[in-house]
Amino acid sequence: MVDKFNIVVTAPRVEIPLKQNPAATTVVESPLLNNLPRTIALDEVMKMVPGVKVDHQADGERVHVSIRGEGILTERFT
């Protein structure tokens, strides 16, 4: 269970205990991760998080990540 551990959120650049964090935060717990195939990609794990959408574009050369409607388009650097 998450409450057994001390989870600190540092996204606002200030340490805040998870219970005091005003932002929407999702914790993917280790039992779930341990039951996934070892070869699963990070984008597949991210798709399990509510509000996260991952789309591959241009034959995998670009990835669009959207979190609660705010998106970013990334390009692979070679």
N, C-alpha and C positions, 0 to 999 in steps of 0.2 A: 504494500500500500504506500502511496505517496507520502502520507502524513508521518510515516516512520522515519523519513529522511529529512534532512535540512536542505531544502532547495532554495537557492538564492538566485534571483533574477537580476541580471546586470545590464539589460538592454538600455535602460535610461542612464547608464553609466554611474549608477549609485546602487549599492547592494540593498535589495529589498526582499524580505522573506516572501515566499510565494503567496501566503495567505493575506499579506498586506499589499500585494501588487494590484494596482487599479486596472491594469491592462488585461485583456483577454489572453490567457496563457493556457496552452495545452501541453501536458506531459505525456510522452509516449513511454509507458512503463516497460521495464526489462522483461517481465513474463511474456508480453506480446512480442517484443523483439526476439526473444529466445525461441519462439515458436515459428518464426519466419524462416524461409530458406536462407542459407548463408550467402547465396548469390543475389539476393534481392538488392536492387538499386535504391539509392537514397530517394529518388523521385517517387518510387513506389511506396515507400514509407510515408513520405510527405502527403500522398494522396489519402492516407488514413486520418489525417488531421482535419477536423471540421473547418471549413472556410478556406482550405488550401486547394488550388487547382494547378496542375502541372500539364502543359501541352508541349509536345515536341513539334517543331516546324522545320521546314527545309531539309528533309531527310536526316534529322537529328543534329544538324549544324547549329540550330537555335533552339532554345528552351524558353518558354514563357511561363513564369511563375506568378500566380495571383493569390494574394492573401487578403481575404475579406474584400475583394473587389479592387484592391490596389495591385497593379501588375508591374513586372519588370521583364524585359526581354534580354536574354543573354546570348552571346555568340561564342562558339568554341574557338579558342586561340590555338593555332598550331605552330 
